[in-house]
């Protein structure tokens, strides 16, 4: 019944979003803009809003539905079903223990080959998820620190971060598609009577559409990245409640030491960046960073009373 409840909440959320956007657009086009002498009622199209929602949320939720398969396809992964070593037992046992404590389905547990100490969680729901750790995490962190990282990832699973990020991404995609299409139509609409041969400027409309797509996509990316940074703090706090804040603090320091020692640079090109425990967040690119600076995360953990 839980999956039916999840589908129901998703449908209700999408319906409410559609109603809100529809009423806002109708009020703006028919009341607000005409009050300022701007009449765009001739180009407002309710179907455009529906199509924007379909494209915006459709792509986001298709990605979520196949997130586990895509993650495994992008990495050299090996699933742990029966632990064959102490390290595998630590990983599998920790995930199993936390899942039982939270009364959620046991996530799939994977190890992937990568030198950087990292881990990630993904999946459509908290009862259909996977947790993966890198070989670098096992080689560079102590056992209690590895457990803290796993608790962090389980925090993402339990908090439903994959779902909330997908909803936010879908909403941002909808805005980007709708606004860019609406304004490009406004710019390219005919000025005057069509019977006089004025059919508008399709080239200008196309240029404006591409420009708005790029600019609005960057703005949308900033919003999604801001949300991603906030959920990292929440997952750190979850780990602190499970295994104590010192283990999580030491894990973050261990990751930071490895990055500084190897001069390893996380890039925004990593398709799994928003899922992983560590990432780059320096300079102006901090606005687009999926992770807060490690110093800020440690400071937040030190302020927690558990």
C-alpha positions, 0 to 999 in steps of 0.5 A: 500500500505504501507505493500506492500512497506514494503515487497518490501523493505524487499525482496530488502534488502535480495537480496542485502545481498545475492548478497554481501555475494555471491560475497564476498565468491566467491572472497575470495574462488577463488582469495584471498585464492588461492593467499595465497596457500589455495585452498578450491574451492572443498568444496565451495558450493553456496547452503550453502550460500542460505540455511544459508540465509533461516535459518538465516532470516527465523527464525528471521522473523518468530519470528517477525511475531508472536512477539505479540502472543509470548509476550502475551503467556509469560505474564499474559496480559489484553488488554485495549480497553475501559479504565475503570479507570484513570490509564487505560485512561492515558495509552490508551490516551497517546498511542492514542495521540502519534499514531495520532501525528505520523500518524500511526495505533493505537497499541494494548495496554496491561497491564501485571502483574509484580512487576518491573516497566517496559514496552515494545513494539513489533510487525511486523511493526509500523502499526501492533504493541503492547505496554504493561506496567507492573502493577509495572510501574503504582504503582511506577511512577507518571502519567507524568513519565508513559507517558514518558515511553509510549512515549519511547516505541512509539519511538521504534514503530515509529523508526521501531526498531523491524524490524531493530533488526530482520534484524540484527539478521537474518544477524548475524544468517546467518554468524554464520550458514555459517561460522561454516558450511564452516570452519567445512567442511574445517577442516573435508575434506579428506586429499589426494585421496579419492580412497586411503580410505581417507574420512576425519574426520567427528568427528573433523568436528562436534566438530569444527562445535559445537565450532564455533556455540557457539563462533560465537553466542556469538560474534553475540549476542554482535553485536545485544546487541550493536544495542539494546543499541543504540536504547534505547538512540534513544527512550529516545530522542524521549520521550524527544521530546514528553513530555520533557526530565525531565519526562523521566529522572525522570522515569529512576530515579524512575525505578533505585530507585525501582531496588536498593530498592528491589535488583531486578536483571534483567537477560538475561534469560528474552525472552522479555529483548530486548523489555523492557525499563529497564535491567541489564548492569553491569560488563563484561556482559555489552557487552551482555546487551540490555540496557545502564546503567541508569546513561548513559541514564540520562546523554544523556538526560541531554545533549539534547536541546529540 
